[in-house]
Amino acid sequence: MITLYSGPLSLFSRKVEIALREKDLAFERIMVPFNQTTGYEPRHPEVLAMNPKRQVPVLNDAGLVLYDSTLILEYLDEAYPQPPLFPRTPVERALCRLDELHADEIMFAAVRPLMHRNAPPTTDRNKRAQQETDALIAEVELERHYARLDEKLAGRDFLGEALSVADIATFMTVLWALRLGAPPLDAFKALSGWWRRLSERPAFAVAAEEIAEADRRLSVPVKRPEKGYARIAGLADGR
Ligand SMILES: N[C@@H](CCC(=O)N[C@@H](CS)C(=O)NCC(=O)O)C(=O)O
């Protein structure tokens, strides 16, 4: 039996959920408490007991306890190889891992400055202005990432030859940017086509819908939701 400790607004846990669903693996999901004021405090006691980093996701597969989404995805692909979520050759596998790392760490660094937008606002006006300035600078960086991805995706369905963890990680980082009011993807044809195709896959659609539902429950509405995300989220007006 697979148990996944996940969070309603945990990007990294949702990566694992998408992989489990793409592989059609049954799992029990334990959602840890989260709110936009105290975050993951107080921590779920079982997560504290299992993960010295105190984070979700944590996976327990018949007593094998693993943490860190990247490591969990590698384990899942080796333990449950069909359908594969990594390419076959060493070079392609290395490039796939690099794309995942790029999404999780490099592109995600440009998403962080947008995160104040759906949290309770600070009462400090100067800090608020600085936060929004930093967010606008980060949006320029995000558009550079969109352009890079658009170029990579030109003429192809996925980042590699077939769906892989690189697509899962990149989808989640793009989703995080869009839910925080980042610029829309419309001008980037290959990227928006890829986004639409992945959004239509059930595993990705469930994650996006559940995140939108969690945002309606837990987050401050973002003033400039991107059209595509607004549609998923059931928001009245995209920009
Ligand atoms: N590199 C880790 C990152 C995990 C992570 O940042 N988890 C977040 C939720 S998405 C968390 O538990 N944050 C609480 C904390 O860092 O204290 C992974 O890929 O799983």
The ligand as an SDF file (V2000), in Angstrom:
LIG
                    3D

 20 19  0  0  0  0  0  0  0  0999 V2000
   13.0680   19.5750   -2.5670 N   0  0  0  0  0  0  0  0  0  0  0  0
   11.8770   19.1890   -1.8610 C   0  0  0  0  0  0  0  0  0  0  0  0
   11.0940   20.4410   -1.4780 C   0  0  0  0  0  0  0  0  0  0  0  0
    9.9100   20.1180   -0.5870 C   0  0  0  0  0  0  0  0  0  0  0  0
    9.2070   21.3760   -0.1080 C   0  0  0  0  0  0  0  0  0  0  0  0
    9.7120   22.5100   -0.2510 O   0  0  0  0  0  0  0  0  0  0  0  0
    8.0430   21.1620    0.4920 N   0  0  0  0  0  0  0  0  0  0  0  0
    7.2540   22.2700    0.9840 C   0  0  0  0  0  0  0  0  0  0  0  0
    5.8280   22.1770    0.4970 C   0  0  0  0  0  0  0  0  0  0  0  0
    5.7690   22.3210   -1.2690 S   0  0  0  0  0  0  0  0  0  0  0  0
    7.2550   22.2190    2.5020 C   0  0  0  0  0  0  0  0  0  0  0  0
    6.9700   21.2000    3.1100 O   0  0  0  0  0  0  0  0  0  0  0  0
    7.6090   23.3650    3.0860 N   0  0  0  0  0  0  0  0  0  0  0  0
    7.7200   23.5270    4.4800 C   0  0  0  0  0  0  0  0  0  0  0  0
    9.1420   23.8470    4.8580 C   0  0  0  0  0  0  0  0  0  0  0  0
   10.0090   23.9240    3.9810 O   0  0  0  0  0  0  0  0  0  0  0  0
    9.3850   24.0230    6.0420 O   0  0  0  0  0  0  0  0  0  0  0  0
   11.0340   18.2730   -2.7580 C   0  0  0  0  0  0  0  0  0  0  0  0
   11.2290   18.2870   -3.9750 O   0  0  0  0  0  0  0  0  0  0  0  0
   10.2140   17.5130   -2.2230 O   0  0  0  0  0  0  0  0  0  0  0  0
  1  2  1  0
  2  3  1  0
  2 18  1  0
  3  4  1  0
  4  5  1  0
  5  6  2  0
  5  7  1  0
  7  8  1  0
  8  9  1  0
  8 11  1  0
  9 10  1  0
 11 12  2  0
 11 13  1  0
 13 14  1  0
 14 15  1  0
 15 16  2  0
 15 17  1  0
 18 19  2  0
 18 20  1  0
M  END
$$$$
